[in-house]
Amino acid sequence: MKTIRRLIYREQLTAVAFVTLGFLALFFFFDFVDELSDIGKYGAAGYQLTHALLYVTLLVPNHLYELLPITLLIGTIFVMARFAQSSEYTILRTSGLGPWRALGTLVALGLGFVVLTFAVGDYVAPATDRTAQLLKARYQGRITIGQTGAWLKEGQREHSYAANVAALTADGQMQQVRIFEFDGRNALRSAVQAERARFAPGGWELQGVQRTTYSHSGDEASVQRERLPQLRWDTGITYEMVTTALLKPDRMRTIDLFQYIQHLNANQQSAQRFEIEFWRKVFYPISCVVMVVLALPFAYLHFRNTGIAGYVFGGVMAGISFFLLNNVFGYIGNLQNWQPWLTAAAPGLIYSAISLGAFGWLVLRR
């Protein structure tokens, strides 16, 4: 059995690597074409061709994370169909490779890809994507999500704060920061505007500060304004929380998403979108096992006189449909307020049912 497993794994890894490289090259080309319009826009010392090449290269791990289950499915279908076409799989069956043993062999390979997908999506891709965004911000300006920036809320004893960060620079400093303080009755107590701020242990160091304090005493109210060169604000809002609010949540680490969700829940803010992304990052690597189970029935098909291009095309369509279904369920679950874990797990459960159904009908019954 060691020889059989070595044969299957070698063929599958070769096919998956070939398909993955093809898709990555395609995405690299598309990303590079998108960046061509920004080259040379920011002066002679600005964004150049080498910066664009480095930027799109840093995006490769994120594409790899998204593609691994799909390329695993396509590569496995190709190998299983080729084994069936050349009657190699028939020989393997007569050598003792029964349906359950074949399933266990493929599941073991799928578990290896689960670990690889999780490692790429949770460690490599977030680091390279953040580096890519900071690289682009260094030559093109700053990281922002629009005119309003990112809003974060925090409660401290009897007071609550709403902080707005317009942008994040390449060196990790915040720009155009606004902090609003409210009392227990949700009345505005003070408003702070700072040109920039940097993260410090246990708080933010604000610079170029204009603070407005509102006082209420009976029917009388007063407003006091002052300018300060710097001001410290004690807060538990960390750099990871700000980047999570400014960057795409699907490109963050699982632990960062979990901490940000805890922060939102502690401050009575909606965390539905981030909870869905959190559970998607938990369940997405497991889909690698589903894909190899879905590919196994192709080894039991009989098409000696026909090509395998149609079956490989079917694998491509199945992989694309899984990717689309995963995104569609995320949007629908967010709009309909579905349970986050169920929203994230639904595509995998659907394809698991299809995989087990195909395995039972084509492999066990026939």
Secondary structure per residue as TSV (DSSP state, phi and psi in degrees):
chain	resnum	aa	ss	phi	psi
A	1	M	-	360.0	-27.4
A	2	K	H	-62.7	-39.4
A	3	T	H	-65.3	-40.9
A	4	I	H	-65.5	-45.9
A	5	R	H	-62.3	-40.1
A	6	R	H	-63.3	-39.8
A	7	L	H	-64.3	-48.4
A	8	I	H	-64.4	-46.0
A	9	Y	H	-65.1	-39.6
A	10	R	H	-63.9	-44.6
A	11	E	H	-66.8	-41.3
A	12	Q	H	-67.8	-45.1
A	13	L	H	-63.6	-37.4
A	14	T	H	-65.1	-45.4
A	15	A	H	-66.3	-43.4
A	16	V	H	-64.1	-41.6
A	17	A	H	-62.6	-41.5
A	18	F	H	-64.0	-46.4
A	19	V	H	-65.0	-41.4
A	20	T	H	-63.1	-44.5
A	21	L	H	-62.1	-38.5
A	22	G	H	-62.5	-46.3
A	23	F	H	-67.2	-41.0
A	24	L	H	-63.4	-39.1
A	25	A	H	-63.5	-37.8
A	26	L	H	-66.3	-45.8
A	27	F	H	-66.7	-37.1
A	28	F	H	-59.4	-43.0
A	29	F	H	-64.3	-45.0
A	30	F	H	-63.6	-44.0
A	31	D	H	-62.6	-40.2
A	32	F	H	-67.0	-39.5
A	33	V	H	-62.1	-39.0
A	34	D	H	-63.9	-32.4
A	35	E	H	-81.1	-16.6
A	36	L	H	-60.9	-32.0
A	37	S	T	-70.3	-18.8
A	38	D	T	-95.1	-9.2
A	39	I	T	-69.7	130.2
A	40	G	T	80.7	5.0
A	41	K	T	-79.0	-20.5
A	42	Y	T	-115.3	35.7
A	43	G	-	91.1	173.9
A	44	A	T	-64.3	-32.5
A	45	A	T	-97.0	14.5
A	46	G	S	-92.7	-141.2
A	47	Y	S	-75.6	115.0
A	48	Q	-	-115.6	-179.8
A	49	L	H	-61.8	-41.8
A	50	T	H	-63.7	-36.3
A	51	H	H	-66.4	-39.8
A	52	A	H	-64.7	-41.4
A	53	L	H	-63.9	-41.2
A	54	L	H	-66.9	-38.0
A	55	Y	H	-63.0	-49.2
A	56	V	H	-69.7	-28.3
A	57	T	H	-66.6	-38.5
A	58	L	H	-69.3	-18.3
A	59	L	T	-82.9	-10.9
A	60	V	H	-60.2	-45.7
A	61	P	H	-58.3	-35.0
A	62	N	H	-66.9	-40.4
A	63	H	H	-65.6	-38.0
A	64	L	H	-61.2	-42.2
A	65	Y	H	-60.8	-42.3
A	66	E	H	-71.7	-29.0
A	67	L	H	-91.8	-22.2
A	68	L	H	-53.9	-49.2
A	69	P	H	-61.7	-36.6
A	70	I	H	-70.3	-46.6
A	71	T	H	-68.1	-31.5
A	72	L	H	-63.2	-41.6
A	73	L	H	-63.7	-47.6
A	74	I	H	-65.3	-44.9
A	75	G	H	-63.8	-40.2
A	76	T	H	-69.1	-40.2
A	77	I	H	-61.3	-42.4
A	78	F	H	-61.6	-44.6
A	79	V	H	-67.3	-46.3
A	80	M	H	-64.1	-41.1
A	81	A	H	-67.5	-37.3
A	82	R	H	-68.8	-37.9
A	83	F	H	-60.4	-42.0
A	84	A	H	-68.8	-38.6
A	85	Q	H	-66.6	-39.0
A	86	S	T	-90.0	5.0
A	87	S	T	66.2	11.1
A	88	E	H	-64.3	-36.9
A	89	Y	H	-68.7	-32.1
A	90	T	H	-62.2	-39.9
A	91	I	H	-65.9	-40.5
A	92	L	H	-63.9	-36.4
A	93	R	H	-67.0	-40.4
A	94	T	H	-70.7	-16.4
A	95	S	T	-88.2	2.6
A	96	G	T	111.0	6.5
A	97	L	-	-87.1	85.6
A	98	G	-	-77.1	174.1
A	99	P	H	-58.0	-46.5
A	100	W	H	-70.6	-35.1
A	101	R	H	-69.0	-38.6
A	102	A	H	-64.7	-39.7
A	103	L	H	-62.8	-44.4
A	104	G	H	-62.7	-37.0
A	105	T	H	-63.6	-44.0
A	106	L	H	-71.5	-37.4
A	107	V	H	-63.7	-38.0
A	108	A	H	-61.1	-41.6
A	109	L	H	-65.6	-40.7
A	110	G	H	-61.6	-37.5
A	111	L	H	-64.9	-35.6
A	112	G	H	-62.9	-39.1
A	113	F	H	-72.6	-27.0
A	114	V	H	-60.8	-46.3
A	115	V	H	-64.0	-43.3
A	116	L	H	-63.6	-44.9
A	117	T	H	-63.2	-42.9
A	118	F	H	-63.3	-42.7
A	119	A	H	-64.2	-42.9
A	120	V	I	-66.9	-44.4
A	121	G	I	-74.4	-24.3
A	122	D	I	-104.4	-17.1
A	123	Y	I	-125.4	-51.1
A	124	V	I	-76.4	-53.5
A	125	A	H	-61.7	-45.6
A	126	P	H	-60.6	-39.3
A	127	A	H	-67.4	-45.7
A	128	T	H	-70.6	-35.2
A	129	D	H	-67.5	-40.7
A	130	R	H	-65.1	-39.8
A	131	T	H	-63.3	-39.1
A	132	A	H	-64.3	-42.6
A	133	Q	H	-66.7	-40.1
A	134	L	H	-68.5	-35.0
A	135	L	H	-62.7	-44.6
A	136	K	H	-67.4	-37.3
A	137	A	H	-66.4	-30.9
A	138	R	H	-64.8	-34.5
A	139	Y	H	-105.3	-18.8
A	140	Q	H	-112.8	-12.1
A	141	G	-	139.6	-104.3
A	142	R	-	-148.5	166.0
A	143	I	B	-91.8	124.6
A	144	T	-	-150.4	163.1
A	145	I	S	-117.0	21.5
A	146	G	S	132.8	-169.0
A	147	Q	S	-70.8	-29.0
A	148	T	S	-89.3	-15.5
A	149	G	-	71.2	-155.4
A	150	A	E	-108.0	136.0
A	151	W	E	-108.8	134.6
A	152	L	E	-134.8	148.2
A	153	K	E	-126.7	145.3
A	154	E	E	-149.2	138.0
A	155	G	E	-104.4	133.2
A	156	Q	E	-132.5	106.0
A	157	R	T	54.5	-117.8
A	158	E	T	-90.5	1.1
A	159	H	E	-118.3	156.4
A	160	S	E	-130.8	152.1
A	161	Y	E	-129.6	143.3
A	162	A	E	-121.4	118.4
A	163	A	E	-113.0	138.4
A	164	N	E	-122.9	127.6
A	165	V	E	-117.0	117.7
A	166	A	E	-72.7	-39.6
A	167	A	E	-160.2	164.8
A	168	L	E	-126.5	126.9
A	169	T	-	-83.8	173.2
A	170	A	T	-66.2	-28.1
A	171	D	T	-89.6	11.4
A	172	G	S	87.2	9.6
A	173	Q	-	-90.9	146.8
A	174	M	E	-91.8	144.1
A	175	Q	E	-119.1	147.0
A	176	Q	E	50.9	67.5
A	177	V	E	-95.6	135.4
A	178	R	E	-128.1	133.5
A	179	I	E	-128.7	124.3
A	180	F	E	-112.8	129.9
A	181	E	E	-108.9	132.7
A	182	F	E	-123.8	147.8
A	183	D	-	-88.9	-171.3
A	184	G	T	-64.7	-20.4
A	185	R	T	-97.5	12.8
A	186	N	-	63.7	27.1
A	187	A	-	-91.1	138.7
A	188	L	E	-69.2	123.7
A	189	R	E	-100.5	-40.2
A	190	S	E	-156.8	157.5
A	191	A	E	-135.0	128.8
A	192	V	E	-118.8	130.9
A	193	Q	E	-120.7	129.9
A	194	A	E	-130.9	140.3
A	195	E	E	-66.0	-37.4
A	196	R	E	-156.6	164.8
A	197	A	E	-154.7	153.5
A	198	R	E	-130.4	155.9
A	199	F	E	-80.0	138.0
A	200	A	E	-135.7	160.3
A	201	P	T	-57.1	117.2
A	202	G	T	80.0	9.4
A	203	G	E	176.5	-169.5
A	204	W	E	-117.5	143.2
A	205	E	E	-102.7	106.8
A	206	L	E	-90.4	142.8
A	207	Q	E	-131.4	145.5
A	208	G	E	64.6	58.8
A	209	V	E	-98.4	138.8
A	210	Q	E	-124.6	115.9
A	211	R	E	-112.7	133.4
A	212	T	E	-117.7	123.2
A	213	T	E	-111.9	131.4
A	214	Y	E	-109.3	126.4
A	215	S	E	-116.6	138.8
A	216	H	E	-125.1	126.9
A	217	S	E	-141.8	97.8
A	218	G	T	66.8	-125.0
A	219	D	T	-91.3	-1.2
A	220	E	E	-101.1	144.8
A	221	A	E	-139.3	146.7
A	222	S	E	-137.2	154.1
A	223	V	E	-126.4	130.5
A	224	Q	E	-125.7	128.2
A	225	R	E	-116.9	143.1
A	226	E	E	-150.5	152.2
A	227	R	E	-112.4	135.4
A	228	L	E	-130.4	140.1
A	229	P	E	-66.8	-33.8
A	230	Q	E	-156.0	158.0
A	231	L	E	-155.1	139.0
A	232	R	E	-100.6	134.6
A	233	W	E	-118.7	116.2
A	234	D	E	-76.5	121.5
A	235	T	-	-154.5	158.3
A	236	G	-	-98.5	5.7
A	237	I	-	-76.9	115.6
A	238	T	-	-97.7	174.9
A	239	Y	H	-61.0	-40.2
A	240	E	H	-63.1	-37.0
A	241	M	H	-66.7	-40.7
A	242	V	H	-66.8	-44.2
A	243	T	H	-66.3	-33.0
A	244	T	H	-63.6	-38.7
A	245	A	H	-72.5	-29.9
A	246	L	H	-89.4	-35.2
A	247	L	S	-96.3	174.1
A	248	K	-	-71.5	130.4
A	249	P	G	-65.3	-25.8
A	250	D	G	-73.1	-7.0
A	251	R	G	-107.8	15.7
A	252	M	S	-100.4	161.9
A	253	R	-	-69.8	153.5
A	254	T	H	-61.6	-41.7
A	255	I	H	-67.5	-35.6
A	256	D	H	-66.5	-40.4
A	257	L	H	-64.3	-41.6
A	258	F	H	-62.7	-44.4
A	259	Q	H	-65.5	-37.7
A	260	Y	H	-68.6	-36.8
A	261	I	H	-63.5	-42.7
A	262	Q	H	-60.8	-38.7
A	263	H	H	-65.5	-43.2
A	264	L	H	-65.3	-43.2
A	265	N	H	-65.3	-37.2
A	266	A	H	-67.0	-22.6
A	267	N	T	-109.7	22.0
A	268	Q	T	54.3	44.2
A	269	Q	-	-112.4	153.9
A	270	S	-	-70.0	126.2
A	271	A	-	-117.8	16.4
A	272	Q	H	-57.5	-48.4
A	273	R	H	-62.0	-43.3
A	274	F	H	-74.8	-31.1
A	275	E	H	-66.7	-38.8
A	276	I	H	-63.1	-43.8
A	277	E	H	-65.0	-36.4
A	278	F	H	-61.7	-48.6
A	279	W	H	-70.7	-29.3
A	280	R	H	-64.3	-39.4
A	281	K	H	-69.1	-24.7
A	282	V	H	-76.6	-44.2
A	283	F	H	-88.7	-23.8
A	284	Y	T	-60.3	-45.2
A	285	P	T	-61.1	-30.9
A	286	I	T	-65.9	-21.3
A	287	S	H	-63.9	-16.0
A	288	C	H	-62.2	-38.4
A	289	V	H	-65.8	-40.7
A	290	V	H	-61.3	-38.7
A	291	M	H	-67.4	-41.3
A	292	V	H	-70.0	-32.8
A	293	V	H	-67.1	-37.7
A	294	L	H	-66.1	-28.7
A	295	A	H	-83.9	-20.5
A	296	L	G	-59.5	-42.7
A	297	P	G	-58.6	-19.7
A	298	F	G	-66.4	-21.4
A	299	A	G	-74.4	-15.5
A	300	Y	G	-102.9	5.6
A	301	L	-	-83.5	153.8
A	302	H	-	-117.1	106.6
A	303	F	-	-145.4	57.7
A	304	R	T	-61.4	-38.5
A	305	N	T	-96.5	7.5
A	306	T	S	-118.9	157.2
A	307	G	-	-78.5	167.1
A	308	I	S	-103.1	5.3
A	309	A	H	-62.4	-38.4
A	310	G	H	-64.6	-36.6
A	311	Y	H	-72.0	-37.7
A	312	V	H	-65.1	-39.9
A	313	F	H	-62.1	-39.6
A	314	G	H	-61.5	-37.3
A	315	G	H	-64.7	-40.1
A	316	V	H	-61.3	-45.7
A	317	M	H	-63.8	-38.4
A	318	A	H	-65.3	-41.1
A	319	G	H	-65.3	-43.1
A	320	I	H	-65.1	-40.6
A	321	S	H	-64.1	-36.0
A	322	F	H	-64.7	-43.8
A	323	F	H	-62.3	-44.7
A	324	L	H	-65.8	-43.0
A	325	L	H	-63.4	-36.2
A	326	N	H	-62.1	-43.3
A	327	N	H	-71.2	-40.7
A	328	V	H	-63.3	-42.8
A	329	F	H	-63.8	-34.2
A	330	G	H	-63.1	-44.9
A	331	Y	H	-68.3	-44.5
A	332	I	H	-65.1	-42.9
A	333	G	H	-61.5	-35.6
A	334	N	H	-70.1	-38.5
A	335	L	H	-74.0	-40.0
A	336	Q	H	-91.1	0.1
A	337	N	T	59.8	44.5
A	338	W	-	-73.9	166.6
A	339	Q	-	-61.7	126.5
A	340	P	H	-58.1	-42.7
A	341	W	H	-67.8	-35.5
A	342	L	H	-71.2	-39.2
A	343	T	H	-60.0	-42.8
A	344	A	H	-74.0	-32.5
A	345	A	H	-86.1	-18.0
A	346	A	H	-57.2	-48.5
A	347	P	H	-59.3	-41.4
A	348	G	H	-64.8	-38.5
A	349	L	H	-66.4	-39.9
A	350	I	H	-63.2	-47.1
A	351	Y	H	-72.0	-26.3
A	352	S	H	-66.0	-42.3
A	353	A	H	-63.0	-41.1
A	354	I	H	-64.6	-42.1
A	355	S	H	-63.5	-47.6
A	356	L	H	-67.6	-35.9
A	357	G	H	-64.6	-44.3
A	358	A	H	-65.8	-37.6
A	359	F	I	-65.4	-43.2
A	360	G	I	-67.6	-36.2
A	361	W	I	-82.6	-48.5
A	362	L	I	-82.4	-30.6
A	363	V	I	-98.0	-54.3
A	364	L	I	-79.1	-45.1
A	365	R	I	-78.8	-36.5
A	366	R	-	-99.7	360.0
